Amino acid sequence: MQRLLIKGGTIISMDSDIGDLASADIMIEDGKIDQIGENLVVQDGVETIDASDKIVMPGLVDAHLHTWQTAIRGIAGDWSLSDYARNMHAGLATGYTPEDLYISTLVGSLNQINAGVTTLFDWCHNNPTPAHTDRAIDALIESGIRAIFGHGTPKPNLDQGGVPTSELLHPEDEVKRIRAERIADDGGLVGLALCIRGTDLASYEATAHDIRLARKYGLIASAHLGAKLPSGRKTPDGVLRLADAGLLGPDFNSVHSNKLSDEELRVMVEAGVSFTMAPEVEAQMGHGLPVTGRLRDFGVAPSIGIDVESNIGSDMIWAARFALQLQRGLDNAALNEAGKEADAISINARRALEWVTIEGARALRMADRVGSIAPGKQADLILIDMNHLGLIPCNNPLETVLFQSTSANIDTVIIAGKTVKRGGQLLFPDLDRHKQALVESGRRLLHDFSRAAV
């Protein structure tokens, strides 16, 4: 039996029954939280982490990341959505070898852990061959992160047979192979989902096929939806048709959703669809305003993903803060336009932290395992150093986390009871060699892209 004691931490549990605790212990046994309480009695020899100057909270959930783009960071900061489609999918993506996919996914996943993310939805839509897929899965497993590998499909204009992308069906043979050979349905650290084109990019028939395929294997189907105006969608009435056919449900994840109508959002909410937003990328690339407030008005909450690794940094706390303050600003502006002053805050800080913890877990159908601190749940935890110059004095731990802290304040990360970061340092072997391999991969990809563009 492996046991670990987190001693005397300031706990933000994100669990309504546990609440926040000023000073408490967490006993971990065999990767799960066994007990929470003050001055827990333990046997000699149990490994102990002194958390008396730390905030302890659930590991963060990044519900949407194209991790394969890690090697080409820092290139998309001035891109629109059309720039991204042309330069990334039709250009850079086509130069990736399986080893490029591996090193980007590995270092990108390690960066997520370093930033306090313990659960990642790796939305991989640059896997043109089984070898690409396998190396991405290899990287997730090697990194030690808890992840869902989202098996996507590349987006060329035509496949080799000349079939339009909008009519291509998600390949069942490959899904069967991955399930049989790579990712078993056994509750391990790495799970499987299908990342489908959806009705923004595909026909109704292809989308319906892909959702049914995901359901056949008990998988989430996730799609980018509502990033385009109806006139620019392949199937403008697709969402309503899917709802009428009973193809929307808790196993469907809608990413972005900005330009969906209120009626489309309503039927999706009624069906139990989960929503993931990427507010910073959406603001830049013209998707529209995040759906935070519109979903709130329907009585549900979103999860958050960083989205484009080539564009912005993977700081989930910043993403939650950005989304919160943007929505507060929109709510206040609406009051002002009605001739009223804002005399109360429209969304509180705790709600924003829920978006990157328990709501992320719910979106990935993992809320029974991660996203909050409670007995029986997986021991996926992060410890934030309250003595940091930018955080002290920590008068309100939850507000300190959301409004003052960044990924640089993550002292310790624990995944399934295993300490993977301690004292501000990742505990991963030979990290410098992997970083150099990432640099070399990015240089070659960008060089080849530049030559092709001349």
C-alpha positions, 0 to 999 in steps of 0.5 A, a space after each residue: 500500500 502506497 501512502 502519502 500525507 499532505 499535512 496542514 494545508 489550506 484546502 480549497 476543495 471545490 466540493 460543496 460538502 467538504 468546503 474550504 479548510 483553513 488547515 487540514 491534512 489529506 491522506 492518500 492511499 494507492 492513488 486515491 484520497 482516503 481521509 481529510 481532516 485535522 491532525 490525522 494519525 498515521 503510522 511511522 514511515 509514511 511520506 509526508 509533505 508539509 503544506 503549512 504554507 501552501 494552498 491545496 486544491 484540485 489539479 486543473 483541467 485543460 478541456 481543449 488543447 491542440 498539444 501537437 502544436 507545441 514545437 511551433 509556439 509563438 507564430 500565431 499571435 497575429 492570425 485570424 481564423 482564416 490565417 490559422 486554417 491556411 497556415 496551420 492545417 493546409 501548411 505546417 501540419 502537413 510537414 509533421 512526422 510521427 516523431 514531431 507529433 511525439 515530441 510536441 505532445 510530450 513536452 506540451 504535456 509536461 508543460 501542462 503538468 508544470 502549470 498545474 494541469 493534471 487532466 488534459 483533453 488532447 484534441 489531436 487533429 493532425 494524425 494522418 497515419 496510425 504511426 502519428 496516432 501511436 506516437 502521440 499516445 506514447 507521449 501522453 503515457 510517458 508524460 504521466 499526465 491524466 489525459 483523454 486522447 482525442 482522436 481527430 482527423 486532418 483537414 486537407 481539402 481532399 483526401 487521396 481518393 478525392 472525397 471532399 473533407 466534409 463527407 469523410 467519415 471518422 475511420 472505425 477501423 482505426 478506432 477499433 485498433 486504438 481501443 484494442 491495442 493502445 487505450 483500453 477501457 479500464 479507467 487508466 490515466 489515458 482515455 479515448 475520445 473522438 474529435 469529429 469535424 461537426 456540422 461547421 465543417 461536415 455534412 449532416 450525414 457525416 456528423 451523424 455517423 461520427 456521433 453514432 460511432 463514438 456512442 458505439 464505443 462509449 466515447 465522447 464526441 467533441 466538435 468545434 461548433 459555432 465558430 462561423 456564422 451560419 452562412 459559413 457553416 457546411 450544415 447551417 441547420 445541423 445542430 437542430 437536426 442532430 437534436 431532433 434525431 436524439 444525437 446530442 447528449 452528455 457524450 457530446 462536447 461543443 467547443 467554442 459555440 460563440 455564434 450558435 443561436 439561442 435556440 441552438 444553445 437551448 436544445 443543446 443544454 436540454 440534451 445535456 451537451 457539455 461546452 468548452 470555451 477558449 476565451 483568449 483565442 476566440 477573442 483574437 480569431 473572430 469566433 465571437 464573445 465567449 458563451 459564458 453569460 449565455 450559458 449562465 442564463 440557461 443555468 449551466 457552466 462551461 469548461 475552459 481550454 487553452 486551445 491553440 498551443 502555437 498561439 498562447 501560453 498554457 496558464 489555466 488560472 489566467 484563462 479562468 481570470 480572463 473569462 471571468 473579467 471579460 464576462 463581468 465587463 459585458 454584464 456591467 456594460 449591459 447595465 450601463 446601456 440600460 442607464 443603471 450602475 453595477 452595484 453587485 458582481 455578476 459572477 463570483 471568483 469561485 465560479 471561475 475556478 469551477 470552470 477549470 476544475 470540476 466543470 472541466 471534469 464534468 465536460 470530460 465525464 470524469 467528475 466522479 474521479 477528478 475536479 474536486 478534493 473528496 474521499 474516494 476521488 483520485 489524488 490529483 492535487 496541486 500545491 500553491 506557495 503562499 509565501 511567494 512575493 506576489 501572493 503574500 499576505 494570503 488574506 483570501 486563499 481562493 481570491 489569491 489563487 484566481 487574481 494573484 497567482 500564475 502557473 509560476 506559483 505551482 510548487 507541487 503537482 500530484 497525479 493519481 497519488 504520484 508526486 510529479 512536481 516538487 519544490 517548483 521542479 518537474 520530476 521528469 528525467 532527461 528534460 533538457 534532451 527533450 527540450 532540445 529535440 522540441 527546438 530542432 523539430 520546430 526549426 525544421 517544421 518552420 523552415 520547411 513551411 517557409 520554403 514551401 511558401 516562397 
